[in-house]
Amino acid sequence: QVQLAESGGGLVQAGGSLRLSCVASGTSGSIYSIDAMDWYRQAPGKQRDLVASITNSGSTNYADSVKGRFAVSRDNAKNTVYLQMNSLKVEDTAAYLCAARKVVLSTSPDVEYDVWGQGTQVTVSS
């Protein structure tokens, strides 16, 4: 009913920057609202960790490991969340996944969806 599509991952040297994007779309109607959008990351053999989140009013939250280096933002009109990643470190290497919480479609206002994207790979080389 709701899909998320991430983009912007790639290979970058340590100290470099990348900007990830995640677009939400409804398959059975237009999106009316999204409560919060999150970025998670998961490295091979490790648990999935929250990197950053942003509410529909713009309140943000970051993992301690990325504070001061990453910035999350969103464009509500485009149902898109961004993650600007600066001063990248080798330990930032992971698959980055987008999540959207309490997504409401115009065609079904009584239903809320929690959705995950497929992820985009970020690899930071030394």
Disulfide bonds with the S-S distance in Angstrom:
Cys22-Cys98 2.12
